[in-house]
Amino acid sequence: MECELLSRNSSSNHSLHYDYEPITPLRCLTLKQTHPPNWEILCSMEDHNDIRRTLPNIWDGNQTNIVNIIRNKWNIVDYTELEIHTVCGILETNAFDVSHNGSKARALYSSSFLFSHNCVPNTTHTNDHNYHFKIRTSVPVPRNQTLTLTYTYIIEVIIVQ
């Protein structure tokens, strides 16, 4: 779908190989037309736009590196600036690290967003080489207690710090 949009609307296809950052948000946006049920699931995820608007390095960075490229450079005006920012927020808030064999990747899963984030979660998650996602409790969880997780691997965050 994005190939069709880009070939139809882009004024300068030879420079597209430098513009990778907007591709994933654009793919998410095209779900609106190509897979409406998946679009509905995506739209039910948290975007934290209210918080992200107050963080210029994030909001303005997305405006420059994603929104402006999609709307101005690629001339794709099918989506509003707010829709694009919202999809960016959904990706930033809900995507899980699924890096494998040295590759860097993040993925959205259709039900994992229902868990609450916590830096000290009561669940753990893994993904295999096929990116199947598994969530298990890591401590006994009393009935009716909220299940929590973290969107990164805790040990990785410690190593990076």
ABEGO torsion letter per residue (X at the ends): XAAAAAAAABABAAAAAABAAAAAAAAAAAAAAABAAAAAAAAABBAGAAAAAABAAAAAAAAAAAAAAAAAAAGBAABBAAAAAAAAAAAAAABBBABBGGBBBBBBBAAAAABBBBABBABBBBBBAAGBBBBBBABBBBBGBBBBBBABBAAAAAAAX
